[in-house]
Structure formats: C-alpha cells, structure tokens
C-alpha cells in the first residue's frame, strides 16, 4: 500500500489562498483542514464543505 504523502508548502499556501479568498482562513476548523489533509483535493473539499455551511 502506498504511503500517503504530506502536502508540500506550495500546496498548503494555495489552500490558504483559497480559504482567504472565501473569507474562511480565520476559522480554526479551516486551519485544521489545511494542516491535516493528505492531498490538495482533500483540503479543497474540506474548505468547500465549510464554505457551504457558512454561506449556503
């Protein structure tokens, strides 16, 4: 089984930009998603889930 890699700094930075663009970067739950996700797409899905909860 393949070992899950950690996000590189660039991917974390991109997730932070995404969260900031949506006005969610200040939320603790979003910070946890960015720090703990295994892939960029996993982090993106988590941020979008929070976005839907906050704005929809």
N, C-alpha and C positions, 0 to 999 in steps of 0.2 A: 504494500500500500504506500502511495506517495505521501511524503511528509508535507504538511501544509506550510507554506512559506509565509513570512511576515511581510506586511506592506513595506515598500521602500518609502523613504522620506518624501519623494515626489508624489507618490500616490496619496499619502496622508495629507500633504499640502493641498492637493487637488480636492480631496474630500472636505477639508477645512474651507476652501474657497466656495465649494458648492453649498455647504451649510451656511456660510456667511452671506452668500447671495440670497438665500431663502430667509435670512434673519433668524437662524436657529443655532448659530455657533455658541451662543451664551448658555444654552441648555446643557445641564450636566449629562443627561441621557445621550445627547448627540456626541458629547466629548467621549463618553464611554464607548459608543459605537465606533468612533474613529480609532480609538486606541486598541480595541479588542477584535476588530474584524480581520478576517484572514485574507480577503481579496477586496479589490476596489469595488467590484459589483455588489458584494455583500454589504459593504459600507454604504454604497449608494442606495441600495434597497432599504436599509435601516433608516437612513436620513429621509428618504421619501415617505416611509411609514410615519415618521414623526411629523413631517410636513403635512400629511393628510390629516393627522389627528389635530394639529394646531389650526390649520386653515380651512379644512373642508367640513 
